[in-house]
Amino acid sequence: MRAKIILLRASGWLLTPFVALAASFLGALVGTVLAALLPNPIHGVALTVALGGAAGYLTVHYWLRALRHSPRLQHALHVLPDGTPEAAAADGPPPEGEP
């Protein structure tokens, strides 16, 4: 049972970057489709990068917003309201001299 809990928690944490990556990929895909309409290829590349970055940023922004406002989600992922894992917060700051 403990292995199942650890696996579910790890998959929950791994799901976050995959969702942000997928959102930025879809944003870049939409930017690429729209870039085909532009006459200048440099503007098309800029549009692709801008839409991919905006989609990734908005995904992370709204994920952290949901994490801050959902005690149930915080409890399921064992994180504090700012998104840091409870285990990392329990360890305290690193000792002096270590990076």
C-alpha contacts under 8 A as a table, 3 or more apart, distances in Angstrom:
res1	aa1	res2	aa2	distance
1	M	4	K	5.14
1	M	5	I	6.45
2	R	5	I	5.12
2	R	6	I	6.25
3	A	6	I	5.08
3	A	7	L	6.03
4	K	7	L	5.06
4	K	8	L	6.10
5	I	8	L	5.16
5	I	9	R	6.11
6	I	9	R	5.16
6	I	10	A	6.08
7	L	10	A	5.17
7	L	11	S	6.06
8	L	11	S	5.12
8	L	12	G	6.10
9	R	12	G	5.03
9	R	13	W	6.35
9	R	76	A	7.58
9	R	77	L	5.89
10	A	13	W	5.12
10	A	14	L	6.11
11	S	14	L	4.92
11	S	15	L	5.88
12	G	15	L	5.11
12	G	16	T	6.91
12	G	77	L	6.83
13	W	16	T	5.70
13	W	17	P	7.75
13	W	77	L	7.36
14	L	17	P	6.00
14	L	18	F	6.63
15	L	18	F	5.16
15	L	19	V	6.06
16	T	19	V	5.28
16	T	20	A	6.34
17	P	20	A	5.04
17	P	21	L	5.97
18	F	21	L	4.98
18	F	22	A	6.03
19	V	22	A	5.05
19	V	23	A	6.10
19	V	59	T	7.80
20	A	23	A	5.08
20	A	24	S	6.18
20	A	56	G	5.28
20	A	57	Y	7.93
20	A	59	T	5.73
20	A	60	V	6.29
21	L	24	S	5.20
21	L	25	F	6.07
21	L	56	G	6.66
22	A	25	F	4.98
22	A	26	L	6.14
23	A	26	L	5.12
23	A	27	G	6.10
23	A	52	G	7.64
23	A	55	A	5.67
23	A	56	G	5.59
23	A	59	T	6.77
24	S	27	G	4.95
24	S	28	A	6.09
24	S	51	L	7.63
24	S	52	G	4.40
24	S	53	G	6.08
24	S	54	A	7.40
24	S	55	A	4.96
24	S	56	G	4.31
25	F	28	A	5.08
25	F	29	L	6.08
25	F	52	G	6.13
26	L	29	L	4.85
26	L	30	V	6.19
26	L	52	G	7.08
26	L	55	A	7.76
27	G	30	V	5.19
27	G	31	G	6.15
27	G	48	T	7.54
27	G	51	L	5.04
27	G	52	G	4.27
27	G	53	G	7.55
27	G	54	A	7.46
27	G	55	A	5.33
27	G	56	G	7.71
28	A	31	G	4.82
28	A	32	T	6.04
28	A	48	T	4.87
28	A	49	V	6.31
28	A	50	A	7.80
28	A	51	L	5.57
28	A	52	G	4.07
28	A	53	G	7.80
29	L	32	T	5.02
29	L	33	V	6.30
29	L	48	T	7.25
29	L	52	G	7.69
30	V	33	V	5.13
30	V	34	L	6.21
30	V	48	T	7.47
30	V	51	L	7.48
31	G	34	L	5.10
31	G	35	A	5.83
31	G	44	G	7.54
31	G	47	L	5.59
31	G	48	T	4.07
31	G	49	V	7.49
31	G	50	A	7.82
31	G	51	L	5.66
31	G	52	G	7.21
32	T	35	A	4.84
32	T	36	A	6.51
32	T	44	G	6.94
32	T	45	V	7.60
32	T	47	L	7.54
32	T	48	T	5.32
33	V	36	A	5.55
33	V	37	L	7.62
34	L	37	L	5.60
34	L	38	L	7.35
34	L	44	G	7.64
34	L	47	L	7.98
35	A	38	L	5.26
35	A	41	P	7.53
35	A	43	H	7.41
35	A	44	G	4.16
35	A	45	V	7.15
35	A	47	L	6.56
35	A	48	T	6.95
36	A	39	P	7.77
36	A	44	G	7.01
38	L	41	P	7.08
38	L	43	H	7.11
38	L	44	G	6.23
40	N	43	H	5.47
40	N	44	G	6.55
41	P	44	G	4.83
41	P	45	V	6.24
42	I	45	V	5.16
42	I	46	A	6.23
43	H	46	A	4.99
43	H	47	L	6.06
44	G	47	L	5.05
44	G	48	T	6.18
45	V	48	T	5.06
45	V	49	V	6.20
46	A	49	V	5.20
46	A	50	A	5.98
47	L	50	A	5.06
47	L	51	L	6.06
48	T	51	L	5.39
48	T	52	G	6.08
49	V	52	G	5.18
49	V	53	G	6.01
50	A	53	G	5.22
50	A	54	A	5.98
51	L	54	A	5.03
51	L	55	A	6.01
52	G	55	A	5.27
52	G	56	G	6.24
53	G	56	G	5.17
53	G	57	Y	6.01
54	A	57	Y	5.10
54	A	58	L	6.01
55	A	58	L	5.25
55	A	59	T	6.12
56	G	59	T	5.18
56	G	60	V	6.35
57	Y	60	V	5.30
57	Y	61	H	6.02
58	L	61	H	4.93
58	L	62	Y	6.04
59	T	62	Y	5.40
59	T	63	W	6.02
60	V	63	W	5.02
60	V	64	L	6.13
61	H	64	L	5.38
61	H	65	R	6.18
62	Y	65	R	4.83
62	Y	66	A	6.05
63	W	66	A	5.13
63	W	67	L	6.12
64	L	67	L	4.84
64	L	68	R	6.11
64	L	82	D	7.66
64	L	83	G	6.89
65	R	68	R	5.19
65	R	69	H	6.37
66	A	69	H	5.28
66	A	70	S	5.96
67	L	70	S	5.45
67	L	71	P	7.65
67	L	73	L	6.23
67	L	74	Q	6.22
67	L	81	P	6.61
67	L	82	D	7.74
67	L	83	G	6.79
68	R	71	P	7.58
68	R	74	Q	7.67
68	R	81	P	4.70
68	R	82	D	6.21
68	R	83	G	7.31
69	H	81	P	7.64
70	S	73	L	5.29
70	S	74	Q	6.32
71	P	74	Q	4.95
71	P	75	H	6.05
71	P	81	P	7.96
72	R	75	H	5.14
72	R	76	A	6.15
73	L	76	A	5.04
73	L	77	L	6.19
74	Q	77	L	5.38
74	Q	78	H	5.62
74	Q	79	V	5.11
74	Q	80	L	6.41
74	Q	81	P	6.74
74	Q	83	G	7.96
75	H	78	H	4.91
75	H	79	V	6.69
77	L	85	P	7.94
78	H	85	P	6.10
78	H	86	E	5.81
79	V	82	D	7.77
79	V	83	G	5.56
79	V	84	T	5.43
79	V	85	P	4.23
79	V	86	E	5.01
80	L	83	G	5.38
80	L	84	T	5.50
80	L	85	P	6.22
80	L	86	E	5.98
81	P	84	T	7.54
84	T	88	A	6.98
84	T	89	A	7.04
85	P	88	A	5.42
85	P	89	A	6.54
86	E	89	A	5.14
86	E	90	A	6.14
87	A	90	A	5.12
87	A	91	D	6.50
88	A	91	D	5.35
88	A	92	G	7.04
89	A	92	G	5.58
94	P	98	E	6.69
94	P	99	P	7.66
95	P	98	E	6.02
